[in-house]
Amino acid sequence: MKLSGFQNIVLDHCSRYPELQVEDLYKLAHQAALGSEHAVKDIESARQWLLRELDQLPDSSVEPLIDVISPDQGIVRVHLVPYIESDGDPENLLQAFIRTANDFHGSIDLLKDYWRDVEALAQRGEIRFSLESLQSFIDHMGALNYPAVHHSTQYNEAYHPHYRVIARELLRIGTRDLDLSS
């Protein structure tokens, strides 16, 4: 059976992040479908949050600079360590993050479609999660109106994620456009 674009993304993440939990899959689907978690109302707080995180980054990372998380390649995770290593301008990243958060409007229907893709992988035994656990999790999230969630404790402890979710069209490094064709 041919895999969907999102199923390929999920399988890649399950391979790269074996400690990934159900809530991490949901976070991936949520970000792919809805972009940044919520609108940024306080730009200065978002700036300070980014600057604090940049001050505490590890010296190196195995993460790619850009992690495409939506099948249409429109939404990406920009990993902070390689971003800074490639002379990325924090202010440009902040502005792209704010614009994505405020201007990108995905859909809950797309989130549901992506989650069905995840469930199909479980049903075929291609990921280690049971169909029942996935259905129970999405039912719970649906009852809460599909909120954004944090990464699991296991994911945080194993991978120490530092990234921003950005609409690809807004991403710039320094003052030059980043070549995302690869």
MARTIVO-111833 format. One record per residue: x, y, z of N, C-alpha, C in turn; residue in three letters; residue number from 1. Coordinates in nm, 3 decimals. Atoms other than C-alpha are relative to their C-alpha. Layout:
BEGIN
X;Y;Z;X;Y;Z;X;Y;Z;ALA;NUM
...
//
This chain:
BEGIN
0.085;-0.119;0.000;0.000;0.000;0.000;0.089;0.125;0.000;MET;1
-0.077;-0.123;0.011;0.133;0.342;-0.096;-0.027;0.088;0.123;LYS;2
0.012;-0.085;-0.118;0.202;0.570;0.199;-0.035;0.143;-0.040;LEU;3
0.029;-0.142;0.021;0.064;0.921;0.225;0.124;0.080;0.038;SER;4
-0.111;-0.087;-0.036;0.300;1.213;0.258;0.018;0.013;0.150;GLY;5
-0.013;-0.012;-0.145;0.220;1.249;0.625;0.045;-0.130;0.063;PHE;6
-0.047;0.128;-0.054;0.269;0.878;0.687;0.152;-0.013;-0.015;GLN;7
-0.146;0.002;0.016;0.622;0.910;0.546;0.067;0.087;0.106;ASN;8
-0.054;-0.089;-0.104;0.686;1.200;0.786;-0.005;-0.071;0.136;ILE;9
0.015;0.071;-0.127;0.554;0.994;1.079;0.103;-0.112;0.012;VAL;10
-0.097;0.110;-0.006;0.770;0.693;0.991;0.142;0.053;0.018;LEU;11
-0.131;-0.062;-0.018;1.074;0.919;0.962;0.020;0.042;0.145;ASP;12
-0.011;-0.045;-0.138;1.005;1.068;1.304;0.008;-0.118;0.096;HIS;13
-0.007;0.118;-0.087;0.944;0.728;1.463;0.138;-0.065;-0.008;CYS;14
-0.135;0.055;0.017;1.278;0.612;1.323;0.105;0.087;0.069;SER;15
-0.099;-0.093;-0.057;1.472;0.922;1.429;-0.017;0.019;0.149;ARG;16
0.030;-0.026;-0.141;1.306;0.951;1.769;-0.069;-0.122;0.062;TYR;17
0.065;0.121;-0.051;1.246;0.601;1.909;-0.069;0.017;0.136;PRO;18
0.067;-0.026;-0.128;1.144;0.749;2.247;-0.129;0.078;-0.016;GLU;19
0.121;-0.075;0.030;0.857;0.935;2.080;-0.122;-0.071;0.058;LEU;20
0.122;0.054;-0.061;0.522;0.887;2.257;-0.122;0.048;-0.080;GLN;21
0.123;-0.036;0.071;0.160;0.922;2.144;-0.019;0.152;-0.005;VAL;22
0.019;-0.145;0.000;0.147;1.288;2.251;0.099;0.071;-0.093;GLU;23
-0.096;-0.058;0.094;0.458;1.357;2.040;-0.048;-0.016;-0.144;ASP;24
0.061;0.017;0.132;0.284;1.210;1.735;-0.113;0.102;-0.019;LEU;25
0.108;-0.098;0.007;-0.017;1.427;1.813;0.056;0.140;-0.022;TYR;26
-0.061;-0.132;0.015;0.207;1.734;1.848;0.049;0.019;-0.143;LYS;27
-0.046;-0.005;0.139;0.361;1.656;1.508;-0.119;0.025;-0.093;LEU;28
0.119;-0.017;0.084;0.017;1.621;1.347;-0.064;0.137;0.021;ALA;29
0.060;-0.129;-0.034;-0.113;1.930;1.526;0.079;0.113;-0.066;HIS;30
-0.082;-0.105;0.060;0.180;2.145;1.413;-0.008;-0.005;-0.152;GLN;31
0.008;0.012;0.146;0.164;2.010;1.057;-0.132;0.055;-0.053;ALA;32
0.132;-0.044;0.045;-0.206;2.088;1.034;-0.032;0.144;0.038;ALA;33
0.042;-0.130;-0.054;-0.230;2.406;1.241;0.113;0.100;0.016;LEU;34
-0.113;-0.092;-0.011;0.118;2.558;1.238;0.040;0.021;0.144;GLY;35
-0.040;-0.033;-0.137;0.238;2.733;1.551;-0.117;-0.021;0.094;SER;36
0.102;0.042;-0.094;0.048;2.652;1.862;-0.112;0.101;0.023;GLU;37
0.101;-0.102;-0.025;-0.135;2.982;1.904;0.052;0.135;-0.043;HIS;38
-0.040;-0.134;0.040;-0.131;3.345;1.808;0.091;0.064;0.104;ALA;39
-0.092;-0.071;-0.089;0.147;3.556;1.954;-0.057;0.140;0.024;VAL;40
0.057;-0.131;-0.034;-0.011;3.849;2.135;0.105;0.093;0.060;LYS;41
-0.103;-0.080;-0.067;0.297;3.963;2.327;0.134;-0.028;-0.068;ASP;42
-0.122;0.020;0.079;0.589;4.000;2.088;0.124;0.004;0.089;ILE;43
-0.119;-0.009;-0.087;0.834;4.101;2.361;0.018;-0.128;0.082;GLU;44
-0.011;0.127;-0.073;0.755;3.786;2.561;0.053;-0.110;-0.092;SER;45
-0.049;0.099;0.096;0.810;3.574;2.249;0.149;0.022;-0.027;ALA;46
-0.142;-0.033;0.022;1.142;3.753;2.192;0.084;-0.049;0.118;ARG;47
-0.075;0.040;-0.119;1.256;3.695;2.550;0.006;-0.152;0.014;GLN;48
0.005;0.147;-0.002;1.149;3.329;2.533;0.105;-0.055;-0.095;TRP;49
-0.099;0.047;0.098;1.360;3.280;2.218;0.141;0.031;0.049;LEU;50
-0.134;-0.036;-0.046;1.660;3.467;2.363;0.045;-0.085;0.117;LEU;51
-0.034;0.089;-0.112;1.648;3.265;2.686;0.036;-0.139;-0.051;ARG;52
-0.027;0.134;0.054;1.632;2.943;2.487;0.133;-0.002;-0.074;GLU;53
-0.127;-0.007;0.073;1.921;3.052;2.263;0.118;0.001;0.096;LEU;54
-0.107;-0.005;-0.101;2.131;3.124;2.574;0.027;-0.137;0.063;ASP;55
-0.013;0.130;-0.067;2.075;2.768;2.698;0.016;-0.115;-0.097;GLN;56
-0.013;0.106;0.100;2.130;2.575;2.375;0.125;-0.084;0.025;LEU;57
-0.121;0.081;-0.004;2.368;2.282;2.371;0.098;0.047;-0.107;PRO;58
-0.104;-0.043;0.095;2.695;2.332;2.182;-0.020;-0.058;-0.139;ASP;59
0.020;0.062;0.132;2.594;2.096;1.903;-0.130;-0.079;0.001;SER;60
0.124;0.074;0.017;2.300;1.902;1.769;0.011;-0.089;-0.123;SER;61
0.005;0.086;0.118;2.237;1.615;1.532;-0.123;0.030;-0.085;VAL;62
0.122;-0.034;0.073;1.913;1.774;1.419;0.032;0.069;-0.132;GLU;63
-0.016;-0.077;0.123;1.875;1.901;1.065;-0.040;0.144;0.025;PRO;64
0.042;-0.139;-0.012;1.838;2.274;1.019;-0.151;0.011;-0.018;LEU;65
0.142;-0.006;0.035;1.496;2.231;0.860;-0.059;-0.139;0.003;ILE;66
0.072;0.126;-0.008;1.254;1.952;0.939;-0.139;0.025;-0.059;ASP;67
0.130;-0.018;0.063;0.961;1.950;0.696;-0.100;-0.091;0.071;VAL;68
0.096;0.080;-0.076;0.655;1.836;0.892;-0.138;-0.006;-0.064;ILE;69
0.129;0.010;0.069;0.367;1.891;0.649;0.026;-0.055;-0.141;SER;70
-0.021;0.062;0.131;0.325;1.690;0.329;0.013;0.100;-0.115;PRO;71
-0.013;-0.102;0.106;0.288;2.007;0.121;0.127;0.083;0.016;ASP;72
-0.127;-0.065;-0.032;0.622;2.122;0.270;-0.017;0.146;0.042;GLN;73
0.027;-0.137;-0.038;0.456;2.444;0.385;0.033;0.034;0.144;GLY;74
-0.031;-0.022;-0.141;0.523;2.399;0.758;0.126;-0.078;0.035;ILE;75
-0.126;0.062;-0.038;0.868;2.327;0.897;0.032;0.029;0.146;VAL;76
-0.062;-0.028;-0.129;1.042;2.296;1.229;0.141;0.049;-0.032;ARG;77
-0.135;-0.054;0.015;1.355;2.513;1.236;0.072;-0.028;0.132;VAL;78
-0.075;0.037;-0.119;1.601;2.360;1.483;0.101;0.109;0.031;HIS;79
-0.074;-0.119;-0.038;1.775;2.634;1.677;0.152;-0.016;-0.006;LEU;80
-0.147;0.014;0.002;2.128;2.491;1.711;0.054;0.012;-0.142;VAL;81
-0.054;-0.017;0.136;2.187;2.440;1.338;-0.036;0.135;-0.062;PRO;82
0.037;-0.133;0.050;2.003;2.767;1.267;0.106;0.103;0.040;TYR;83
-0.102;-0.095;-0.049;2.247;2.964;1.481;0.136;-0.034;-0.060;ILE;84
-0.127;0.040;0.060;2.542;2.760;1.350;0.013;0.046;-0.145;GLU;85
-0.003;-0.044;0.140;2.446;2.866;0.996;-0.018;0.151;-0.011;SER;86
0.007;-0.147;-0.004;2.452;3.233;1.098;-0.141;0.053;-0.016;ASP;87
0.136;-0.048;0.002;2.077;3.258;1.126;-0.019;0.117;0.094;GLY;88
0.029;-0.120;-0.079;1.947;3.587;1.259;-0.121;-0.030;0.091;ASP;89
0.111;0.029;-0.091;1.733;3.531;1.573;-0.121;0.090;-0.022;PRO;90
0.113;-0.092;0.021;1.523;3.839;1.494;-0.081;-0.042;-0.123;GLU;91
0.073;0.048;0.118;1.436;3.703;1.147;-0.082;-0.124;0.034;ASN;92
0.073;0.120;-0.041;1.339;3.370;1.301;-0.120;0.038;0.086;LEU;93
0.110;-0.047;-0.085;1.129;3.548;1.563;-0.113;0.058;-0.084;LEU;94
0.103;-0.061;0.084;0.946;3.751;1.299;-0.075;-0.105;-0.082;GLN;95
0.065;0.108;0.076;0.879;3.438;1.090;-0.091;-0.082;0.091;ALA;96
0.081;0.074;-0.096;0.751;3.257;1.399;-0.127;0.078;0.034;PHE;97
0.116;-0.083;-0.035;0.522;3.547;1.494;-0.098;0.005;-0.117;ILE;98
0.090;-0.005;0.116;0.385;3.579;1.141;-0.069;-0.133;-0.022;ARG;99
0.062;0.132;0.016;0.328;3.205;1.122;-0.110;-0.018;0.104;THR;100
0.097;0.016;-0.108;0.152;3.203;1.459;-0.125;0.084;-0.022;ALA;101
0.113;-0.091;0.015;-0.067;3.498;1.371;-0.074;-0.012;-0.133;ASN;102
0.059;-0.003;0.134;-0.130;3.446;0.999;-0.035;-0.135;-0.060;ASP;103
0.027;0.132;0.058;-0.125;3.073;0.925;-0.125;-0.058;0.065;PHE;104
0.124;0.058;-0.050;-0.467;2.917;0.957;-0.019;-0.137;-0.062;HIS;105
0.021;0.137;0.044;-0.474;2.542;0.927;-0.142;-0.041;0.032;GLY;106
0.136;0.045;-0.030;-0.771;2.326;1.004;0.000;-0.125;0.087;SER;107
0.021;0.120;-0.082;-0.893;2.073;1.256;-0.028;-0.119;-0.092;ILE;108
0.028;0.110;0.093;-1.019;1.866;0.961;0.130;-0.060;-0.053;ASP;109
-0.129;0.051;0.047;-0.661;1.841;0.833;0.069;-0.077;0.112;LEU;110
-0.055;0.073;-0.115;-0.544;1.740;1.182;-0.064;-0.139;0.008;LEU;111
0.070;0.130;-0.005;-0.809;1.464;1.180;0.047;-0.091;-0.114;LYS;112
-0.051;0.079;0.112;-0.692;1.351;0.835;0.138;-0.057;0.031;ASP;113
-0.134;0.045;-0.036;-0.332;1.333;0.955;-0.006;-0.109;0.106;TYR;114
0.011;0.101;-0.106;-0.439;1.141;1.264;-0.051;-0.132;-0.056;TRP;115
0.044;0.125;0.065;-0.624;0.888;1.046;0.118;-0.069;-0.069;ARG;116
-0.123;0.057;0.059;-0.293;0.843;0.862;0.083;-0.071;0.106;ASP;117
-0.074;0.061;-0.110;-0.124;0.770;1.197;-0.069;-0.130;0.042;VAL;118
0.074;0.120;-0.040;-0.399;0.524;1.291;0.016;-0.112;-0.103;GLU;119
-0.018;0.102;0.105;-0.362;0.345;0.955;0.137;-0.067;0.014;ALA;120
-0.133;0.059;-0.023;0.009;0.297;1.027;-0.004;-0.098;0.116;LEU;121
0.011;0.089;-0.117;-0.076;0.146;1.366;-0.078;-0.127;-0.038;ALA;122
0.083;0.113;0.039;-0.343;-0.076;1.214;0.080;-0.101;-0.083;GLN;123
-0.084;0.088;0.083;-0.086;-0.215;0.967;0.126;-0.046;0.074;ARG;124
-0.115;0.041;-0.079;0.170;-0.261;1.245;0.131;0.068;-0.040;GLY;125
-0.120;-0.070;0.046;0.412;-0.007;1.096;0.057;0.094;0.105;GLU;126
-0.051;-0.076;-0.114;0.446;0.190;1.421;-0.034;-0.079;0.126;ILE;127
0.009;0.083;-0.121;0.471;0.059;1.776;-0.122;0.031;0.088;ARG;128
0.115;-0.038;-0.081;0.150;0.219;1.903;-0.123;-0.079;-0.043;PHE;129
0.123;0.073;0.033;-0.179;0.034;1.925;-0.104;0.096;-0.055;SER;130
0.109;-0.080;0.055;-0.475;0.158;1.729;-0.090;0.050;0.113;LEU;131
0.087;-0.037;-0.112;-0.675;0.161;2.053;0.058;0.119;0.079;GLU;132
-0.059;-0.110;-0.076;-0.426;0.389;2.231;-0.006;0.131;-0.079;SER;133
0.009;-0.120;0.084;-0.424;0.630;1.938;-0.142;0.054;-0.003;LEU;134
0.140;-0.043;0.004;-0.804;0.637;1.917;-0.042;0.060;0.134;GLN;135
0.034;-0.052;-0.133;-0.835;0.690;2.292;0.061;0.140;0.018;SER;136
-0.065;-0.130;-0.015;-0.585;0.978;2.279;-0.072;0.106;-0.082;PHE;137
0.064;-0.102;0.085;-0.753;1.156;1.987;-0.142;0.029;0.048;ILE;138
0.133;-0.024;-0.057;-1.097;1.110;2.146;0.010;0.098;0.117;ASP;139
-0.021;-0.090;-0.114;-0.965;1.278;2.460;0.033;0.142;-0.050;HIS;140
-0.036;-0.132;0.054;-0.808;1.562;2.257;-0.121;0.067;-0.066;MET;141
0.121;-0.053;0.062;-1.132;1.603;2.061;-0.095;0.057;0.104;GLY;142
0.087;-0.049;-0.107;-1.327;1.639;2.385;0.050;0.133;0.056;ALA;143
-0.061;-0.126;-0.046;-1.086;1.924;2.471;0.012;0.103;-0.112;LEU;144
-0.006;-0.088;0.118;-1.127;2.084;2.124;0.139;0.008;-0.062;ASN;145
-0.128;0.017;0.070;-0.787;1.963;1.993;0.103;0.108;0.039;TYR;146
-0.099;-0.100;-0.042;-0.550;2.176;2.202;0.142;-0.038;-0.043;PRO;147
-0.143;0.027;0.015;-0.177;2.210;2.149;0.046;-0.071;0.127;ALA;148
-0.056;0.071;-0.115;0.027;1.985;2.378;0.152;0.017;0.001;VAL;149
-0.146;0.000;-0.012;0.384;1.971;2.505;0.054;-0.137;-0.042;HIS;150
-0.064;0.129;0.023;0.631;1.701;2.411;-0.006;-0.082;0.128;HIS;151
-0.001;0.090;-0.115;0.631;1.398;2.639;0.130;0.017;0.078;SER;152
-0.119;-0.002;-0.084;0.876;1.377;2.926;0.111;-0.085;-0.064;THR;153
-0.099;0.089;0.062;1.049;1.086;2.748;0.067;0.069;-0.119;GLN;154
-0.053;-0.069;0.117;1.091;1.291;2.429;0.092;0.114;0.043;TYR;155
-0.081;-0.112;-0.049;1.219;1.596;2.617;0.133;-0.048;0.058;ASN;156
-0.122;0.049;-0.063;1.470;1.394;2.818;0.096;-0.063;-0.101;GLU;157
-0.085;0.068;0.098;1.597;1.197;2.518;0.056;0.096;-0.106;ALA;158
-0.037;-0.078;0.118;1.612;1.472;2.253;0.019;0.150;0.025;TYR;159
-0.017;-0.142;-0.033;1.605;1.814;2.424;-0.035;0.090;-0.120;HIS;160
0.037;-0.075;0.121;1.406;1.974;2.140;0.007;0.152;0.018;PRO;161
-0.007;-0.146;0.006;1.477;2.337;2.052;-0.030;0.039;-0.144;HIS;162
0.038;-0.037;0.136;1.287;2.455;1.746;-0.114;0.099;0.003;TYR;163
0.119;-0.082;0.020;1.029;2.694;1.612;-0.072;-0.052;-0.124;ARG;164
0.084;0.041;0.113;0.741;2.605;1.381;-0.023;0.124;-0.086;VAL;165
0.000;-0.115;0.090;0.753;2.831;1.078;-0.067;-0.040;-0.132;ILE;166
0.047;0.018;0.138;0.564;2.865;0.750;0.122;0.014;-0.089;ALA;167
-0.122;0.005;0.082;0.833;2.774;0.500;0.021;0.126;-0.083;ARG;168
-0.013;-0.118;0.085;0.760;3.073;0.279;0.053;0.121;0.074;GLU;169
-0.046;-0.114;-0.079;0.854;3.306;0.565;0.142;-0.015;0.051;LEU;170
-0.131;0.027;-0.058;1.183;3.145;0.656;0.111;0.070;-0.074;LEU;171
-0.119;-0.066;0.052;1.494;3.350;0.608;0.113;-0.025;0.098;ARG;172
-0.119;0.008;-0.085;1.845;3.310;0.740;0.080;0.125;-0.027;ILE;173
-0.070;-0.126;0.019;2.025;3.635;0.800;-0.083;0.089;-0.090;GLY;174
0.073;-0.084;0.093;1.928;3.856;0.509;-0.019;-0.068;-0.134;THR;175
0.016;0.071;0.127;1.933;3.592;0.239;-0.104;-0.111;0.017;ARG;176
0.097;0.109;-0.005;1.665;3.340;0.153;0.074;-0.131;0.020;ASP;177
-0.056;0.132;-0.020;1.737;2.989;0.270;-0.046;-0.089;-0.114;LEU;178
0.035;0.092;0.107;1.748;2.736;-0.010;-0.059;-0.126;0.064;ASP;179
0.068;0.116;-0.057;1.492;2.477;0.097;-0.032;-0.104;-0.106;LEU;180
0.033;0.091;0.108;1.492;2.288;-0.230;0.049;-0.141;0.026;SER;181
-0.051;0.136;-0.025;1.681;1.995;-0.083;-0.089;-0.077;0.091;SER;182
//
